[in-house]
Amino acid sequence: MDRKGRGRFLNNPFPREPSSLGLVQGKLFCIDKFLGKHSWLAGEGFELHWKPEKGGSLSIHHVDEPNRSIWSTLPGTAFVSAALGRESIEESRGSFAFHEKVEIICSQQTVEEIYLLYPQEHNTDEQSNPSSGYRRDSKWSFLFEDGSREGEDADGVKCVSRGACVVIAGCLYSDPKLASIQLKKFSASKGDAEGPIYTFEHDQDDRGCFNLYSKQPLAGVRYWLAFYEKRDHHLGFIVKLGQPWMLPDAFFVTRNKSNVDHGSLLDERDCRDEQESAALQSQNQPQQLRQKKPLSALSGVRFRAGLRKRKDAVNFTRRMASYPIGMPAQEATCCDTDWKTAADEHEQLYLRLPRFNKVQLTYVSEKSERFYGFGEQFSFFDMKGRRVPILVQEQGLGRGDQPITAAANLAASRAGGNWFTTYAPAPYYLTTAMRSLFLEGYEYSVFDLRRQDRVQVQVTGAAMRGRILHGQTLLELIKHYTGAIGRMKALPDWILEGAIIGIQGGTDTVKRIWKQLQEHDVPIAAFWLQDWVGQRTTSVGSQLWWNWEVDTDHYPGWNDLVKELQSENICTMTYLNPFLVPTDEKMNRREDLFAEARNRGLFVKDEKGEPYMISNTSFDSGLMDLTNPATSKWFKRIMREMVQTGVKGWMADFGEALPFDCFLFAGKSSKSNLARNCKFSLGGGSINNYQRVECYISF
């Protein structure tokens, strides 16, 4: 959404639910070599087992508990799937609605290989043992090109993959018949060629054309699912996709050696380029099809399959003109490839698609299993039976309860929120079956727990990375998780010595209420004075001046007040967020922080390179670019000055309001990578945590 459109919202008290991908389901196809049971060792602590019953399934066990599965797939059901789609986002002041429109879904999975993969520097006798699988050094760098195999966790433990990595490889197809045919061709090739093998067979008519058996686009993409031990009780996994291809239902295929009248295949009235039409019709052999060209060159050409006229290839290309979030800006091209049948050679037309940008992983859940976690959640404790999106945004007022939610939505678009909206979600859970999994990365993700027998994790991105944890108790699982991502520092003792009282109104108001509390012997740990920067009158009443210095008119004698409270063992807490406002109307300001940040180039930018001004009730504000090291250094100076007055903590607010159409320090649009929203919010937390104060509260 562009900035100008924000002010034209007609706020709907009952906004529509965002459109979503939904639960993706497909069938599993396996080659004959997997008709028996097989086992592989991932690293030193995890075993993968293949069972052929009911179409085949995988299960993972820890060597300490060989009889208990910590992750398994549903028999005969695809456990990896992928999709190509486009996203649109409604946003207003930190509230978002994420809409998904899917172009292609490849949910029919083939399993062609399961093998052990070793790093190039690793040497072992197993590599030469045929029963242990194959060594594929070339795939190692492809799977771990981002360095996800190694690194150091928050507790200082180095993550280095030990032993072999188990890789499941195959293809994903949009049609079950296509998947079955392609798997047979792979088996016939004896593993010499990796799929998709572009030898699609179709019925032939008397003119030399091959007719499709499906009206839907036929697509295929190769996948790799790898499991590797990162450290004790941590099994890493990664799903990666190859280059997808699509055979559109607007195409024709001719025999190389036949004299086909191409004029009968093209409708001249639909050809915008008469010269191209004449050139095509003058050829007795389809040499024109062997030239790779953009599909835009084929616009206006109407292909036929039999007697039916179609423009699906052209229409698909036009739809691809608007690429999804995270998709590389490359033009879909029309390509050709040679393929053989028993009779003679043929040629076929197919599309090379942009990279798929949605990955799904599906696995087993027990009916009685209860799911906990997913970060800071407010409405439900057990998430079983729900679809849980992981997106940092405003929590909302009402969150589905009426009439509060509708009233908040009227005041500001989607300000009421929903049951799942939260400031601090996390792609992590643990269950009553002692299972736990979390994703690594910042991509938008969804955990679909609506089916009683399965879990489906969906990631908007070109790959999925995460860890499966082993533990025999919930406490062990939490310990393993926090060891990887970090543990919250212990709160200071004073935070529990009394109430934290929130007051607004200035020095006199604080002293008056303090006296009343003393008369009633109320133990007080701290006063939270969020209006320390002063107040301004807006369309919704009074709001804070987002110019982070004490307002000495509103709080005269601020330093003396803080010292007086401290003498009675009462701490002072304040408020802070990453926004700054123009202060032309604030006559008592000492520093114009907005002007200084603008001159230093510290704000997130719009498409013209200017500060991206975000509307907030009746005023506009600029958002500091926390990905810019210069911004971090400058903002830390402001916080240091605040702490030096005696402040012991503060509410760190509003890190969720990063617009998706802004430009950050690296020069890339946040819309080009949905992950920036979550990563930006964490960046704000790290800056706030920089100050060595006793406590800060983040919302």
URSUL-V610977 format. One record per residue. N is the residue number from 1. PHI is phi in whole degrees, 0 to 359 (999 if undefined). OMEGA is omega in radians with two decimals (999 if undefined). Layout:
n,phi,omega
N,PHI,OMEGA
N,PHI,OMEGA
This chain:
n,phi,omega
1,999,3.14
2,280,-3.02
3,298,-3.08
4,293,-3.10
5,288,-3.08
6,295,-3.07
7,281,-3.09
8,254,3.12
9,295,2.88
10,262,-2.95
11,294,-3.13
12,263,3.14
13,292,3.13
14,231,-3.08
15,296,-3.12
16,291,3.08
17,290,3.12
18,299,3.05
19,289,-3.05
20,222,-3.13
21,295,-3.07
22,80,-3.14
23,283,-3.14
24,265,-3.11
25,229,3.13
26,201,-3.09
27,255,3.13
28,256,3.11
29,239,-3.08
30,231,3.10
31,284,-3.00
32,297,-3.08
33,295,3.12
34,260,3.07
35,282,3.09
36,250,3.14
37,278,3.13
38,218,3.10
39,220,3.10
40,221,3.11
41,254,3.08
42,264,-3.07
43,69,-3.12
44,247,-2.99
45,241,-3.04
46,232,3.10
47,243,3.04
48,251,-3.11
49,238,3.06
50,251,3.08
51,242,-3.06
52,278,-3.05
53,300,3.04
54,57,3.08
55,100,3.06
56,100,3.11
57,204,3.08
58,249,3.00
59,216,-3.11
60,237,-3.13
61,229,3.00
62,269,-3.07
63,296,3.10
64,285,3.12
65,225,-3.04
66,294,-3.09
67,260,-3.14
68,241,3.13
69,277,3.06
70,258,3.07
71,194,3.14
72,205,-3.13
73,254,3.13
74,278,-3.11
75,302,3.07
76,72,-3.09
77,247,3.10
78,301,3.11
79,252,3.00
80,237,3.06
81,211,-3.08
82,210,-3.11
83,210,3.03
84,242,-3.08
85,208,3.09
86,235,-3.13
87,238,2.97
88,228,-3.03
89,231,2.95
90,269,-3.12
91,220,3.09
92,203,3.01
93,55,3.07
94,88,3.07
95,256,-3.03
96,231,2.95
97,234,-3.03
98,259,-3.11
99,258,3.14
100,244,3.01
101,236,-3.03
102,267,3.08
103,269,-3.09
104,220,3.03
105,238,3.04
106,250,-3.04
107,245,3.12
108,262,-2.95
109,254,2.97
110,249,3.01
111,249,-3.08
112,259,-3.10
113,213,2.88
114,226,-3.03
115,216,3.08
116,267,-3.12
117,239,-3.13
118,243,3.01
119,294,-3.07
120,298,-3.09
121,276,-3.05
122,266,3.11
123,232,3.12
124,204,3.13
125,293,-3.13
126,297,-3.09
127,296,-3.14
128,266,3.14
129,269,-3.08
130,301,-3.10
131,289,-3.12
132,272,-3.14
133,114,-3.06
134,241,3.02
135,267,-3.11
136,233,-3.08
137,299,-3.10
138,297,-3.13
139,280,-3.10
140,299,-3.13
141,293,3.11
142,292,-3.09
143,290,-3.02
144,242,-3.12
145,294,3.14
146,270,3.13
147,77,-3.08
148,291,3.14
149,290,-3.05
150,243,3.14
151,138,-3.13
152,227,3.13
153,283,-3.07
154,298,-3.13
155,273,3.08
156,90,3.13
157,283,3.12
158,280,3.14
159,261,3.08
160,228,-3.10
161,300,-3.13
162,256,3.11
163,73,-3.03
164,276,2.99
165,256,3.13
166,267,-3.07
167,242,2.98
168,257,-3.08
169,231,3.12
170,178,-3.11
171,227,3.05
172,243,-3.09
173,231,-3.13
174,273,-3.05
175,224,-3.11
176,296,3.11
177,294,3.10
178,298,3.12
179,299,-3.14
180,296,-3.14
181,296,-3.10
182,295,3.13
183,293,3.09
184,296,3.13
185,292,3.08
186,296,3.12
187,297,3.14
188,293,3.13
189,281,3.14
190,57,3.07
191,80,-3.14
192,286,-3.10
193,232,3.06
194,271,3.12
195,285,-0.09
196,293,3.07
197,264,-2.91
198,277,3.09
199,238,3.14
200,288,-3.14
201,255,3.12
202,221,3.10
203,294,-3.07
204,253,3.08
205,262,-3.02
206,285,3.12
207,260,-3.11
208,93,3.11
209,263,3.08
210,252,-3.08
211,264,3.13
212,282,3.02
213,264,3.13
214,224,3.08
215,276,-3.12
216,270,3.07
217,302,-3.14
218,258,-3.03
219,233,3.09
220,211,3.10
221,208,3.11
222,275,3.14
223,229,2.99
224,224,3.04
225,243,-3.07
226,243,3.05
227,241,-3.11
228,210,-3.12
229,280,-3.13
230,271,3.11
231,193,-3.14
232,304,3.06
233,70,3.10
234,239,3.07
235,256,3.10
236,282,3.03
237,220,3.11
238,213,3.04
239,244,3.10
240,230,-3.08
241,241,3.04
242,270,3.12
243,280,-3.14
244,283,3.07
245,227,3.12
246,225,3.00
247,260,-3.08
248,287,3.11
249,275,2.99
250,249,-3.12
251,197,2.95
252,220,-3.14
253,234,-3.13
254,233,3.05
255,287,3.12
256,297,-2.98
257,257,-3.13
258,262,3.09
259,266,-3.12
260,264,3.09
261,281,-3.11
262,294,3.09
263,296,3.11
264,283,-3.12
265,265,-3.09
266,244,3.07
267,265,-3.04
268,299,-3.08
269,293,3.14
270,262,-3.12
271,270,3.10
272,282,-3.13
273,257,-3.07
274,295,3.14
275,295,3.11
276,296,3.12
277,298,3.14
278,295,3.14
279,295,3.12
280,295,-3.09
281,288,-3.12
282,280,-3.10
283,272,3.04
284,269,3.07
285,234,-3.02
286,281,3.13
287,295,-3.10
288,299,-3.10
289,286,-3.10
290,281,-3.14
291,271,3.08
292,288,-3.11
293,213,3.07
294,298,3.13
295,296,3.11
296,299,3.11
297,290,-3.13
298,262,-3.11
299,298,-3.12
300,93,3.11
301,275,-3.12
302,254,3.10
303,277,3.09
304,236,2.90
305,244,-2.96
306,72,3.14
307,256,-3.08
308,272,3.12
309,265,-3.11
310,220,3.05
311,231,-2.99
312,297,-3.13
313,297,3.13
314,294,-3.13
315,296,3.13
316,297,3.13
317,297,3.12
318,295,3.10
319,294,-3.13
320,284,3.12
321,296,3.08
322,254,-3.02
323,275,3.12
324,291,3.07
325,299,3.10
326,85,-3.10
327,270,3.12
328,296,-3.10
329,279,3.09
330,234,-3.09
331,276,3.03
332,297,-3.08
333,242,-3.14
334,261,-3.02
335,236,3.07
336,223,3.10
337,212,3.08
338,272,3.06
339,211,-3.01
340,237,2.94
341,236,-3.12
342,292,-3.06
343,277,-3.13
344,199,-3.06
345,272,3.09
346,224,3.02
347,233,-3.08
348,220,-3.13
349,258,3.06
350,212,-3.07
351,254,2.97
352,267,-3.00
353,268,2.91
354,297,3.14
355,301,3.05
356,297,-3.07
357,236,3.06
358,217,-3.12
359,235,-3.14
360,233,3.08
361,231,-3.04
362,240,-3.12
363,205,-2.92
364,281,2.92
365,224,3.09
366,276,-3.10
367,299,-3.09
368,271,-3.07
369,287,3.13
370,249,-3.04
371,247,3.13
372,234,3.09
373,120,-3.12
374,65,3.08
375,79,-3.12
376,278,3.13
377,240,-2.98
378,246,-2.97
379,261,-3.06
380,223,3.09
381,266,3.09
382,267,-3.08
383,264,3.10
384,301,-3.13
385,89,-3.08
386,233,3.05
387,255,-2.98
388,249,3.05
389,277,3.14
390,248,-3.13
391,212,3.12
392,290,3.11
393,196,3.13
394,300,-3.11
395,297,-3.13
396,99,3.11
397,247,-3.10
398,107,3.05
399,52,3.11
400,105,3.10
401,284,-3.11
402,254,0.09
403,269,-3.05
404,298,-3.09
405,298,-3.14
406,297,3.13
407,295,3.12
408,294,3.11
409,295,3.09
410,293,-3.11
411,290,3.13
412,207,-3.04
413,304,3.09
414,58,-3.14
415,291,3.12
416,288,3.12
417,73,3.13
418,217,-3.07
419,296,-3.07
420,259,-3.12
421,287,-3.04
422,203,3.10
423,287,-2.95
424,223,3.06
425,283,3.10
426,215,3.13
427,280,-3.02
428,210,3.04
429,210,2.92
430,220,-2.99
431,232,3.10
432,290,3.05
433,272,3.14
434,61,3.04
435,243,-3.14
436,207,-3.13
437,210,2.99
438,215,3.13
439,267,3.05
440,250,-3.06
441,123,-3.05
442,241,-3.09
443,292,3.03
444,297,-3.11
445,221,3.12
446,224,3.03
447,252,-3.11
448,264,-3.10
449,247,-3.03
450,286,3.09
451,272,-3.07
452,290,-3.02
453,255,-3.05
454,206,2.98
455,238,3.01
456,232,3.09
457,259,-3.13
458,242,3.14
459,237,3.03
460,272,-3.09
461,174,-3.09
462,275,-3.12
463,206,3.08
464,230,3.12
465,228,3.13
466,186,3.13
467,222,2.97
468,254,-3.06
469,257,3.05
470,247,3.07
471,195,-3.11
472,264,3.07
473,222,3.09
474,297,3.13
475,296,3.10
476,296,-3.14
477,297,3.11
478,296,3.12
479,298,3.13
480,295,-3.12
481,293,-3.11
482,291,3.03
483,297,-3.13
484,279,-2.99
485,257,3.11
486,112,3.12
487,247,3.12
488,295,3.10
489,293,3.13
490,297,3.12
491,290,3.11
492,293,-3.09
493,299,-3.04
494,294,-3.08
495,294,-3.09
496,252,-3.06
497,268,3.11
498,169,-3.12
499,280,2.97
500,260,-3.00
501,262,3.06
502,271,-3.10
503,227,2.96
504,230,3.08
505,136,3.10
506,108,-3.03
507,300,-3.10
508,297,3.13
509,296,3.14
510,299,-3.11
511,294,-3.13
512,293,-3.12
513,290,3.10
514,299,3.14
515,297,3.13
516,296,3.13
517,293,3.11
518,296,3.14
519,297,3.14
520,256,3.08
521,54,3.12
522,277,3.08
523,291,-3.06
524,237,3.06
525,269,-3.08
526,197,2.93
527,254,3.10
528,260,-3.04
529,248,-3.03
530,287,3.14
531,267,3.14
532,299,-3.13
533,269,-3.10
534,95,-3.10
535,237,3.08
536,231,3.13
537,268,3.14
538,231,-3.09
539,293,-3.14
540,252,-3.14
541,119,3.14
542,255,3.05
543,226,-3.07
544,281,2.94
545,278,-3.11
546,276,3.06
547,225,-2.77
548,282,2.99
549,213,-3.10
550,293,3.07
551,270,-3.05
552,286,3.01
553,282,-3.13
554,284,3.12
555,236,3.08
556,295,-3.13
557,69,-3.08
558,303,-3.09
559,298,3.12
560,293,3.12
561,296,-3.13
562,298,-3.14
563,293,3.14
564,295,3.09
565,296,-3.11
566,296,3.12
567,295,3.10
568,258,3.14
569,60,3.06
570,246,-3.10
571,272,3.09
572,248,3.10
573,235,-3.05
574,229,-3.06
575,220,-3.12
576,206,2.95
577,213,-3.04
578,276,3.11
579,261,3.01
580,225,-3.12
581,240,3.00
582,300,-3.03
583,245,-3.14
584,300,-3.10
585,270,-3.12
586,262,-2.98
587,288,-3.04
588,262,3.14
589,291,3.04
590,262,3.10
591,234,3.01
592,262,-3.04
593,293,3.10
594,299,-3.13
595,297,3.14
596,294,3.13
597,295,3.11
598,296,-3.14
599,294,3.12
600,275,-3.13
601,72,-3.02
602,261,-3.13
603,268,2.92
604,295,-2.97
605,249,2.97
606,267,-3.07
607,293,3.12
608,265,-3.13
609,84,3.11
610,266,3.07
611,305,-3.14
612,281,-3.10
613,272,-3.06
614,249,-3.12
615,286,3.08
616,220,-2.99
617,52,-3.05
618,253,3.09
619,221,3.10
620,253,-3.13
621,215,3.08
622,255,-3.11
623,258,3.13
624,293,-3.13
625,278,-3.07
626,286,3.05
627,276,-3.14
628,269,3.14
629,304,3.13
630,294,3.09
631,295,3.14
632,302,-3.12
633,297,-3.11
634,291,-3.11
635,292,3.09
636,296,3.09
637,296,3.11
638,296,3.12
639,295,-3.14
640,297,3.11
641,295,3.11
642,293,-3.11
643,295,-3.10
644,294,3.06
645,279,3.14
646,111,3.13
647,294,-3.08
648,258,-3.13
649,182,-3.14
650,202,3.00
651,274,3.10
652,264,-2.90
653,244,2.79
654,67,3.06
655,282,-3.06
656,269,-2.96
657,264,3.12
658,295,3.12
659,291,-3.11
660,277,-3.13
661,250,3.11
662,266,3.10
663,238,-3.08
664,259,-3.02
665,304,-3.10
666,289,3.13
667,89,-3.13
668,257,3.12
669,287,3.06
670,297,3.12
671,289,-3.14
672,285,3.12
673,209,-3.09
674,299,-3.11
675,296,-3.06
676,298,-3.13
677,299,-3.13
678,290,-3.10
679,293,3.13
680,298,-3.13
681,297,3.11
682,293,3.09
683,299,3.07
684,297,3.11
685,296,-3.13
686,292,3.10
687,293,3.11
688,297,-3.11
689,287,-3.12
690,299,-3.09
691,290,-3.10
692,276,3.07
693,258,-3.02
694,282,-3.08
695,195,2.87
696,218,-3.11
697,249,-3.10
698,247,3.09
699,231,999
